[in-house]
């Protein structure tokens, strides 16, 4: 883009700086959630699926960014509902106090010093697994058992 003054230069720098976050969103959508592996037959179905997956990808990107920018913020600000957070806490031997704790717990981090942060596929699988557990807990709460 042509730049003729400081305000234009600042605008171009802001646009370029946001490029990496957008790239991460697309990577989460493609590799983490598998949008490219969908085998839908019509454009309308693909559009609908990508729209739904985009919401999840955005939540994962937001969680990852919070873990980077505000790692010591309370776990309740990580973006998970109270139910999700309560169930995730029940699965972990260590307390989940901060956003960083939630991020690594969702990614199944074992706490080894050589391990890097969880990637998109790991985060997606962790969120999917947690969602299934939450669904099971909700079903069990509404289940009434007949006595044999």
Backbone as CSV, one residue per row, in Angstrom:
resi,resn,N_x,N_y,N_z,CA_x,CA_y,CA_z,C_x,C_y,C_z
1,UNK,0.851,-1.182,0.000,0.000,0.000,0.000,0.892,1.240,0.000
2,UNK,0.502,2.202,-0.780,1.288,3.443,-0.776,1.071,4.203,0.535
3,UNK,2.151,4.736,1.057,2.104,5.479,2.309,2.715,6.849,2.076
4,UNK,1.932,7.889,2.432,2.435,9.252,2.230,2.605,10.014,3.531
5,UNK,2.197,9.429,4.639,2.340,10.152,5.901,2.305,9.197,7.086
6,UNK,2.545,9.754,8.254,2.577,8.955,9.471,1.250,8.254,9.770
7,UNK,0.090,8.911,9.671,-1.168,8.201,9.955,-1.387,6.993,9.043
8,UNK,-1.049,7.120,7.767,-1.191,5.993,6.850,-0.205,4.878,7.218
9,UNK,1.004,5.247,7.581,2.005,4.251,7.967,1.547,3.491,9.200
10,UNK,0.976,4.202,10.174,0.483,3.537,11.383,-0.664,2.579,11.057
11,UNK,-1.548,2.986,10.151,-2.669,2.123,9.754,-2.162,0.857,9.069
12,UNK,-1.168,0.985,8.194,-0.609,-0.167,7.499,0.071,-1.111,8.494
13,UNK,0.783,-0.564,9.459,1.453,-1.387,10.471,0.421,-2.146,11.295
14,UNK,-0.674,-1.489,11.683,-1.735,-2.165,12.447,-2.350,-3.302,11.633
15,UNK,-2.596,-3.058,10.344,-3.154,-4.101,9.494,-2.190,-5.283,9.386
16,UNK,-0.920,-5.002,9.192,0.053,-6.072,9.047,0.211,-6.842,10.354
17,UNK,0.189,-6.137,11.482,0.341,-6.798,12.789,-0.823,-7.747,13.064
18,UNK,-2.021,-7.406,12.597,-3.178,-8.280,12.832,-3.184,-9.483,11.895
19,UNK,-2.343,-9.463,10.885,-2.291,-10.564,9.922,-1.982,-11.886,10.597
20,UNK,-1.089,-11.897,11.584,-0.672,-13.142,12.215,-1.797,-13.765,13.022
21,UNK,-2.608,-12.937,13.639,-3.752,-13.456,14.383,-4.775,-14.071,13.426
22,UNK,-4.955,-13.433,12.292,-5.870,-13.970,11.277,-5.328,-15.282,10.720
23,UNK,-4.024,-15.342,10.493,-3.400,-16.594,10.030,-3.622,-17.709,11.053
24,UNK,-3.475,-17.385,12.330,-3.701,-18.382,13.380,-5.147,-18.858,13.398
25,UNK,-6.080,-17.942,13.180,-7.492,-18.323,13.113,-7.705,-19.332,11.985
26,UNK,-7.138,-19.051,10.814,-7.298,-19.963,9.682,-6.614,-21.302,9.943
27,UNK,-5.469,-21.265,10.610,-4.784,-22.517,10.941,-5.621,-23.333,11.923
28,UNK,-6.218,-22.674,12.906,-7.092,-23.382,13.853,-8.283,-23.987,13.114
29,UNK,-8.848,-23.235,12.196,-10.002,-23.699,11.438,-9.633,-24.873,10.529
30,UNK,-8.484,-24.783,9.873,-8.102,-25.815,8.910,-7.484,-27.038,9.584
31,UNK,-6.394,-26.839,10.323,-5.684,-27.994,10.869,-6.285,-28.474,12.175
32,UNK,-6.688,-27.548,13.025,-7.225,-27.941,14.324,-8.591,-28.578,14.215
33,UNK,-9.498,-27.920,13.509,-10.869,-28.392,13.425,-11.153,-29.192,12.159
34,UNK,-10.214,-29.241,11.234,-10.343,-30.089,10.051,-11.328,-29.599,9.014
35,UNK,-11.462,-28.279,8.851,-12.416,-27.752,7.874,-12.096,-28.216,6.457
36,UNK,-10.826,-28.426,6.158,-10.451,-28.864,4.814,-10.782,-30.333,4.562
37,UNK,-10.997,-31.095,5.618,-11.288,-32.526,5.456,-12.783,-32.814,5.323
38,UNK,-13.596,-31.792,5.427,-15.041,-31.999,5.296,-15.351,-32.473,3.877
39,UNK,-16.241,-33.422,3.771,-16.602,-33.966,2.455,-18.059,-33.660,2.158
40,UNK,-18.402,-32.401,2.217,-19.781,-31.990,1.961,-19.974,-31.770,0.472
41,UNK,-21.180,-32.023,0.000,-21.445,-32.039,-1.436,-21.871,-30.695,-2.019
42,UNK,-22.373,-29.786,-1.185,-22.835,-28.508,-1.720,-22.134,-27.358,-1.014
43,UNK,-22.078,-26.242,-1.718,-21.450,-25.050,-1.156,-22.216,-24.562,0.074
44,UNK,-23.529,-24.681,0.051,-24.342,-24.219,1.186,-24.023,-25.014,2.451
45,UNK,-23.871,-26.316,2.308,-23.535,-27.144,3.478,-22.125,-26.848,3.979
46,UNK,-21.195,-26.668,3.045,-19.829,-26.328,3.440,-19.800,-24.979,4.144
47,UNK,-20.525,-24.007,3.628,-20.588,-22.685,4.241,-21.145,-22.778,5.658
48,UNK,-22.212,-23.547,5.839,-22.814,-23.699,7.168,-21.843,-24.373,8.141
49,UNK,-21.161,-25.414,7.673,-20.214,-26.120,8.541,-19.051,-25.215,8.924
50,UNK,-18.517,-24.487,7.963,-17.391,-23.589,8.247,-17.835,-22.453,9.175
51,UNK,-19.064,-21.996,9.030,-19.564,-20.952,9.931,-19.586,-21.452,11.371
52,UNK,-20.067,-22.675,11.580,-20.092,-23.243,12.930,-18.685,-23.494,13.462
53,UNK,-17.832,-24.049,12.633,-16.458,-24.311,13.056,-15.702,-23.017,13.345
54,UNK,-16.061,-21.938,12.652,-15.404,-20.649,12.877,-15.631,-20.142,14.295
55,UNK,-16.806,-20.398,14.836,-17.101,-19.978,16.210,-16.166,-20.707,17.173
56,UNK,-15.985,-21.996,16.950,-15.102,-22.792,17.811,-13.646,-22.352,17.620
57,UNK,-13.240,-22.153,16.375,-11.866,-21.717,16.101,-11.585,-20.381,16.778
58,UNK,-12.540,-19.478,16.722,-12.368,-18.183,17.366,-12.229,-18.331,18.879
59,UNK,-13.006,-19.222,19.470,-12.897,-19.463,20.913,-11.527,-20.032,21.267
60,UNK,-10.992,-20.929,20.439,-9.667,-21.497,20.691,-8.576,-20.439,20.545
61,UNK,-8.688,-19.608,19.515,-7.712,-18.529,19.327,-7.780,-17.560,20.498
62,UNK,-8.988,-17.241,20.936,-9.138,-16.334,22.073,-8.522,-16.925,23.339
63,UNK,-8.744,-18.201,23.594,-8.152,-18.849,24.763,-6.632,-18.826,24.670
64,UNK,-6.106,-19.140,23.501,-4.661,-19.126,23.331,-4.088,-17.722,23.542
65,UNK,-4.759,-16.711,23.002,-4.291,-15.330,23.175,-4.374,-14.887,24.633
66,UNK,-5.440,-15.271,25.321,-5.532,-14.943,26.750,-4.424,-15.613,27.535
67,UNK,-4.080,-16.849,27.156,-3.009,-17.551,27.877,-1.662,-16.880,27.639
68,UNK,-1.525,-16.176,26.546,-0.280,-15.454,26.259,-0.265,-14.063,26.884
69,UNK,-1.386,-13.348,26.773,-1.416,-11.952,27.201,-1.773,-11.772,28.674
70,UNK,-2.607,-12.669,29.207,-3.029,-12.567,30.603,-2.960,-13.944,31.263
71,UNK,-1.771,-14.553,31.287,-1.682,-15.930,31.781,-2.059,-16.084,33.253
72,UNK,-1.902,-15.050,34.040,-2.193,-15.140,35.472,-3.605,-14.674,35.821
73,UNK,-4.406,-14.347,34.808,-5.794,-13.957,35.067,-6.548,-15.154,35.643
74,UNK,-7.626,-14.908,36.382,-8.381,-16.027,36.970,-8.897,-16.994,35.903
75,UNK,-8.945,-18.257,36.254,-9.403,-19.300,35.330,-10.804,-19.007,34.804
76,UNK,-11.608,-18.342,35.610,-12.988,-18.032,35.206,-13.046,-17.096,33.999
77,UNK,-11.934,-16.432,33.673,-11.905,-15.530,32.512,-11.335,-16.209,31.268
78,UNK,-11.169,-17.522,31.311,-10.580,-18.257,30.183,-11.548,-18.444,29.020
79,UNK,-12.825,-18.187,29.232,-13.790,-18.330,28.152,-14.631,-19.589,28.224
80,UNK,-14.414,-20.424,29.226,-15.235,-21.618,29.403,-16.386,-21.294,30.347
81,UNK,-17.512,-21.969,30.145,-18.640,-21.779,31.054,-18.286,-22.369,32.414
82,UNK,-19.067,-22.012,33.423,-18.820,-22.503,34.784,-18.889,-24.035,34.825
83,UNK,-19.823,-24.619,34.082,-19.956,-26.074,34.057,-18.725,-26.724,33.429
84,UNK,-18.287,-26.210,32.298,-17.098,-26.749,31.640,-15.890,-26.649,32.560
85,UNK,-15.748,-25.503,33.199,-14.606,-25.293,34.079,-14.656,-26.223,35.292
86,UNK,-15.834,-26.407,35.850,-15.986,-27.298,37.010,-15.610,-28.741,36.639
87,UNK,-16.058,-29.198,35.478,-15.750,-30.569,35.056,-14.269,-30.704,34.714
88,UNK,-13.693,-29.705,34.055,-12.261,-29.751,33.755,-11.453,-29.797,35.048
89,UNK,-11.865,-29.037,36.045,-11.170,-29.046,37.336,-11.252,-30.417,37.998
90,UNK,-12.375,-31.090,37.833,-12.532,-32.402,38.479,-11.638,-33.467,37.841
91,UNK,-11.162,-33.216,36.639,-10.314,-34.178,35.931,-8.833,-34.018,36.248
92,UNK,-8.468,-32.904,36.825,-7.057,-32.574,37.012,-6.623,-32.747,38.457
93,UNK,-5.447,-33.325,38.682,-4.963,-33.462,40.059,-4.518,-32.132,40.662
94,UNK,-4.073,-31.215,39.793,-3.630,-29.898,40.258,-4.760,-28.893,40.097
95,UNK,-4.803,-27.895,40.967,-5.860,-26.886,40.834,-5.701,-26.049,39.558
96,UNK,-6.825,-25.664,38.978,-6.833,-24.775,37.813,-7.190,-23.386,38.317
97,UNK,-6.185,-22.556,38.468,-6.384,-21.248,39.069,-6.341,-20.140,38.021
98,UNK,-5.476,-20.293,37.029,-5.242,-19.223,36.061,-5.689,-19.633,34.655
99,UNK,-5.726,-18.648,33.781,-6.032,-18.898,32.369,-4.998,-19.856,31.778
100,UNK,-3.730,-19.680,32.128,-2.691,-20.575,31.638,-2.966,-22.018,32.067
101,UNK,-3.405,-22.202,33.306,-3.732,-23.548,33.788,-4.826,-24.189,32.933
102,UNK,-5.849,-23.415,32.613,-6.960,-23.922,31.801,-6.471,-24.275,30.400
103,UNK,-5.671,-23.398,29.816,-5.141,-23.619,28.471,-4.354,-24.922,28.403
104,UNK,-3.462,-25.117,29.351,-2.646,-26.333,29.337,-3.455,-27.569,29.719
105,UNK,-4.414,-27.431,30.612,-5.255,-28.582,30.992,-6.114,-29.026,29.811
106,UNK,-6.657,-28.073,29.084,-7.480,-28.403,27.929,-6.636,-29.091,26.862
107,UNK,-5.378,-28.708,26.782,-4.474,-29.320,25.810,-3.843,-30.611,26.296
108,UNK,-4.206,-31.056,27.497,-3.673,-32.314,28.010,-2.199,-32.250,28.351
109,UNK,-1.723,-31.064,28.698,-0.303,-30.880,28.995,0.098,-31.670,30.231
110,UNK,1.217,-32.367,30.134,1.673,-33.213,31.227,2.607,-32.492,32.199
111,UNK,3.001,-31.265,31.872,3.842,-30.498,32.780,5.327,-30.787,32.651
112,UNK,5.739,-31.479,31.606,7.165,-31.736,31.407,7.820,-30.476,30.862
113,UNK,9.050,-30.226,31.271,9.707,-28.971,30.894,9.973,-28.873,29.399
114,UNK,10.181,-29.979,28.714,10.486,-29.941,27.290,9.266,-29.811,26.388
115,UNK,8.087,-29.946,26.950,6.870,-29.873,26.138,6.510,-28.421,25.841
116,UNK,6.177,-28.161,24.609,5.721,-26.837,24.236,4.232,-26.697,24.505
117,UNK,3.685,-25.555,24.183,2.240,-25.370,24.380,1.451,-26.261,23.425
118,UNK,0.217,-26.587,23.798,-0.588,-27.445,22.916,-0.899,-26.763,21.593
119,UNK,-0.957,-27.569,20.544,-1.296,-27.055,19.226,-2.801,-27.065,18.999
120,UNK,-3.213,-26.654,17.802,-4.637,-26.520,17.499,-5.373,-27.849,17.544
121,UNK,-4.767,-28.890,16.987,-5.437,-30.186,16.982,-5.611,-30.710,18.404
122,UNK,-4.601,-30.533,19.222,-4.676,-30.982,20.609,-5.736,-30.203,21.374
123,UNK,-5.765,-28.887,21.182,-6.780,-28.066,21.853,-8.190,-28.463,21.414
124,UNK,-8.357,-28.679,20.114,-9.673,-29.061,19.602,-10.105,-30.400,20.186
125,UNK,-9.216,-31.376,20.209,-9.556,-32.683,20.775,-9.868,-32.570,22.270
126,UNK,-9.122,-31.731,22.973,-9.391,-31.515,24.394,-10.750,-30.876,24.621
127,UNK,-11.088,-29.880,23.803,-12.388,-29.230,23.929,-13.514,-30.189,23.561
128,UNK,-13.307,-30.983,22.527,-14.304,-31.961,22.110,-14.535,-32.996,23.210
129,UNK,-13.466,-33.485,23.780,-13.569,-34.458,24.869,-14.285,-33.847,26.079
130,UNK,-13.924,-32.619,26.422,-14.582,-31.945,27.547,-16.065,-31.744,27.262
131,UNK,-16.392,-31.401,26.028,-17.802,-31.211,25.652,-18.592,-32.503,25.827
132,UNK,-17.998,-33.613,25.451,-18.677,-34.901,25.623,-18.894,-35.215,27.102
133,UNK,-17.915,-34.900,27.921,-18.073,-35.111,29.363,-19.184,-34.229,29.933
134,UNK,-19.227,-32.983,29.509,-20.274,-32.067,29.974,-21.645,-32.585,29.555
135,UNK,-21.750,-33.057,28.325,-23.017,-33.627,27.857,-23.416,-34.822,28.709
136,UNK,-22.463,-35.687,29.025,-22.744,-36.844,29.878,-23.196,-36.438,31.271
137,UNK,-22.559,-35.446,31.847,-22.945,-34.968,33.182,-24.355,-34.380,33.143
138,UNK,-24.644,-33.622,32.107,-25.985,-33.032,31.995,-27.053,-34.109,31.817
139,UNK,-26.758,-35.121,31.018,-27.710,-36.225,30.846,-27.906,-36.981,32.148
140,UNK,-26.817,-37.242,32.854,-26.908,-37.969,34.125,-27.710,-37.188,35.154
141,UNK,-27.625,-35.871,35.118,-28.363,-35.045,36.071,-29.870,-35.135,35.837
142,UNK,-30.269,-35.403,34.597,-31.698,-35.492,34.274,-32.224,-36.917,34.215
143,UNK,-31.332,-37.859,34.400,-31.702,-39.263,34.297,-32.378,-39.739,35.576
144,UNK,-33.493,-40.398,35.418,-34.127,-41.028,36.579,-34.062,-42.531,36.371
145,UNK,-33.576,-43.225,37.357,-33.397,-44.658,37.230,-34.606,-45.393,37.812
146,UNK,-35.102,-46.355,37.064,-36.155,-47.216,37.573,-35.514,-48.301,38.416
147,UNK,-36.095,-48.596,39.525,-35.546,-49.671,40.356,-35.954,-51.013,39.767
148,UNK,-35.013,-51.912,39.742,-35.274,-53.256,39.196,-35.987,-54.119,40.193
